[in-house]
Amino acid sequence: MRLKLVSFKACPFVQRVAITLEYKGIDYDIEYIDLANPPEWFIAISPLKKVPLLIVDGTVIFESAVINEYIDEVYPPTLHPDDLLMKAINRSWIEFCNNISLYTFQLTIKEKKNDFEGTLKALLSDFDMVEDYLKVKPFFNGDQFSLVDSSYAPVFQRLEFLAQIYKPIIITERHPKLTQWKDNLLSLKAVKRSTVAEIQNLYYQLLWTRQGYISQFLSEREYGKRSTKSFY
C-alpha cells in the first residue's frame, strides 16, 4: 500500500498529517501544489478544494483529523489512548485546536493593532484552558506521543515564528506547562522533518502578502515594498 500526501508547503493542517507519518516512520510520497492556482487533477479529486489529501492506492481521503485517524488505525502502534473515555477526550482537544489554529491565522491578517491584540487575547485565553488541563509531560498524555501532539505542534511552530519578529507569545509565567509541552514538541525529529526546510521564510512571505498588522515587523528590504495600509 503506497501513500501520497498532497500538500501546500506552508499549510499547518498538512503538517499535522506529516508529523504523524514521520513519527510512525511510514514511507510516503508528497506532492506540493499551489493553492492559488491548483491543478485540474486536484480540483477533480478534492471535494473541499483544500489540502491535505491522502491518496491511498488511488482512493482519496480528506480532512487532517480524519486522515490522522486512518493512519493511526492502519499503522500500529496506535497514538490514541486505549481507554475509550480518554480517546474521546483526546478527540475533543484536537477539535479545540481548530479554534486555536483559527486565532493563529487571524493574527496574520488583522490589520489594526487593536484587532490584533484582541485576537491575541482570545488565543491566550484558549491556551489558559489547555494549561489548566495539562498535568504531565513531555506530551499531552504524558509519556506517549498522541494525535493531540500532532495537531498542536504546527500551531506552536507558527507562534514561534511570530515571536521571533514580535515578542514571546507563550511565556512560562502564564503558561509553564504549555511552554514545556511546546518546547518538547518542537524539538522532535518528526516535527522538524514534517515541513520543507524553508518553512520559516515561506511563512514570513505569507505574512508580508497578507499585510496584516504583524507584517510591519518584517524587513521591507527582504520582502518588498509595503502597501499603503495603516497598521494603527
ABEGO torsion letter per residue (X at the ends): XBBBBBBBAABAAAAAAAAAAAAAGBBBBBBBBBAABBBAAAAAABAAGBOBBBBBGGBBBBEAAAAAAAAAAABOBBABBABAAAAAAAAAAAAAAAAAAAAAAAAAABABAAAAAAAAAAAAAAAAAAAAABABOABAAEABBBAAAAAAAAAAAAAAAAAAABBBABBAAABAAAAAAAAAAAABAAAAAABBAAAAAAAAAAAAAAGBAAAAABBAAAAEBBBABBAX
